[in-house]
């Protein structure tokens, strides 16, 4: 598998194995199948495993810990994250440090290669006060990030707990772009990379998500870019593989994507494969997979081997989805 520049970090494979599927968030699988999927991903040339405690209450990290018993193959790197939320400033260091230590215990490792803030950075406390209660649990105010989170991340790097730190780029876009222009800057950011430009159920703020503007800001800052949610949690596949209420964000996106599936049917192509190839054509360094088994992994590896979609097909998809959004 090809490797690409990744900001100031070591080169990264075209694909990254994500932890959502390994944590059994995206439909049924087994622990044993997830372990086998990790082994096959690394054998295919994937050199980054993107994990978090929220992926199955630590299950994804336990899968990787079981797969390698703390002895990762040469060149393979591991990330984790912490959903800090709107914590009291005095508690920030302790919460982040405890999250790292618990992740390392599950992974059976001594250091994380990348540690991400998993919550959305938003402008201020008033922004959180206007949000729904459950959304507020996923938001960190800009002032807390600047005064507490970023200095803590820098300390963890100095201590050797983590090699580098990054951001989950699904927060309020203007705030993210602002942070990307500041020092010290993150080593990497995870950005929405799908043909809907949609974070789906992870969007907790009003207004457009503007992921491509966030990607452009990261590029300008020399920050590594990890594309996430290529199939938008199943909305860009042939069928969503778990029960969701009709008004769920992923179900709304699935309905919106009906014209995209019609194009795929005309081409005789798997929508998930086409969605991944579309995402690979965006300005990202690596695309994070949400696969839960080896079959889904193989489809994604084949998509990466086929490469980004032809420009004319990208334009057709973009034009079709623009019309679909206008009609919705």
Number of C-alpha atoms within 10 A of each C-alpha: 15 12 16 14 16 20 20 13 15 11 18 26 21 25 27 26 27 25 32 24 23 31 29 22 20 17 15 11 15 13 18 12 15 25 23 15 25 25 17 16 21 18 12 15 19 25 23 25 24 23 28 26 23 19 19 17 12 19 23 30 31 24 24 24 21 16 19 16 14 16 12 17 12 7 13 16 18 21 24 27 26 21 22 23 20 19 15 11 13 10 11 18 19 11 15 21 16 12 20 23 16 14 26 20 15 20 28 19 17 15 20 23 20 24 31 26 24 25 25 31 28 26 20 15 16 10 16 22 11 11 15 11 10 9 18 20 18 21 28 27 21 20 15 20 20 15 11 17 20 20 14 18 26 16 14 21 19 12 10 13 20 21 19 22 24 24 25 22 30 27 28 23 23 16 18 24 19 13 20 25 14 11 10 13 17 26 24 27 24 26 28 29 30 25 22 22 17 24 26 20 13 15 18 23 21 9 9 12 22 17 22 18 15 27 27 16 18 28 17 11 18 17 23 24 27 26 26 26 27 31 25 26 23 21 27 30 21 15 12 16 13 10 8 11 9 10 9 12 20 23 20 14 21 22 16 19 20 16 15 23 23 13 17 19 13 9 11 9 13 15 22 24 23 26 27 28 25 24 24 24 16 17 15 26 25 28 30 25 25 28 25 28 23 18 11 16 20 16 16 23 22 12 20 19 13 11 15 18 18 11 11 9 13 17 12 13 19 15 11 15 19 12 12 16 11 7 8 7
